[in-house]
Amino acid sequence: MQELIEIVEDLKTIDTFGSDTTAFEMILQKWEVRLQDAEADMERQYEMFAGVANLLDKRYEKETS
């Protein structure tokens, strides 16, 4: 919910000052960093899930053998 508020505030700032200002560049950089962080988190979550799925598969194979 907090990010939604930040997005709206950033859009209002862009509307007020325009897109050819340093404020716009700062906002864009902020969200690009957050995108990179979110992508890294998604990668970590995928790796964790893949590891758990692998363990469960091995456990299932042992139980059904």
N, C-alpha and C positions, 0 to 999 in steps of 0.2 A: 504494500500500500504506500509505503514511503517513497518508493521509486516512482510511482505514478504521480505523486505530488511534485517530486523533483522535475519530472518530465514536463508537467504543466507549467511550473515556474520557469523552466528553461525556455519553453515555447513563448511564454509571455515576454521574457527578456529579449528573445530574438525578434518578436513582433515590435517591441519598443525601440530597440536599437538597430535593428536590421542585421543582415547576414554578412555585411562587409566590415565588421568590427572585430576587435580582439575578443569581445565577449562571446561572439559566435564561435570563434576558433577555440576558446577555452571550453565551451560547452561541448563542442564536437570532440575534442581531445578527451574530456571526462568520460563521455559515453563510449568512445573507442576503447579506452582502458577497461571500462566495465565489461564491454563485450569480450575482450581478451580474457578477463578474469572468469567470466561465465563459461566461456569455451573450455578453459583449463579445468574448471570445476566439473563440467560435463564429461570431460575425458577421464578425470579421476573416478567419477561415479561409474562410468562405463567399465573401467578396469576393475573396480571393486566388484561390480555385479558379475562381470565375466569370471572373476576368480571364485566367487561364491557359487555360481552356476556350475563351474568346472568341478568343484568339490562335491556338490550335490549329485552331479552325474556319476562321479566315481563311486560315491556311497551307494547310489541306486544300482550301479552295475554289480557291486559286491553283494548286495542283498538279493539280486535276482539270479546270481550265478549259482 
